[in-house]
Each structure stands twice: as structure tokens, then as C-alpha cells.
Amino acid sequence: MIADLLAKDDDAEIVRALFAASFEIARRAKSDILEVIGFPSEIRKVLTESKPYVRRLPAYPFYYRTGDPVLQQSLAEPAAWYACAYDGDRTLMP
């Protein structure tokens, strides 16, 4: 599972390199699946270049609360979030 991934400015070359390394580690471990859940559209776009098998699963939403109206407005935009498995309980699941 790729549970977290950050690349400065979502640099596609860095994302490709990290994904290739992750794939190689999974292959050496004889894993049948390398799972990626979440991430912003720019990261997902790079990962889909390898034509992965994609399945749509129900997902729990991320909830947040703030008393700051300016922050509330900023967080209302999907692009403001860089959600991944570490942002919830997904890494604790088998």
C-alpha cells in the first residue's frame, strides 16, 4: 500500500520515481497488489499513466471542523486537501 506520498509542487518526475520504486519493492516482496487510495488529482493522474486496474469502492468522507470562517472557506475546496491513508484509519486495516 502506498499510504502517503509527497512531492514538491506535485512534480510528476518525482512521483513517477517514487511509484516505480514502490512497485519494485512490492514486486520483490512477491506482492500481488500495490494499493493506492486517495491523493489529489495531479498525483492520481501520474499514477494512472501505468494503466492500473481501478476499482471503485465506497469511502468514508473526511470530516473537519473549524471556528475560523476564512479557514472554513479555504477548506471547502477539494484541492486544499492532500488526503491519503494516513489521514484516516486505513493504515490500521488488514
Secondary structure, DSSP 4 states (H G I P E B T S, - for coil): -B-----GGG-HHHHHHHHHHHHHHHHHTT-S---B----HHHHHHHGGG---------PPP----S-HHHHHHHTSGGG----GGGTTGGG--
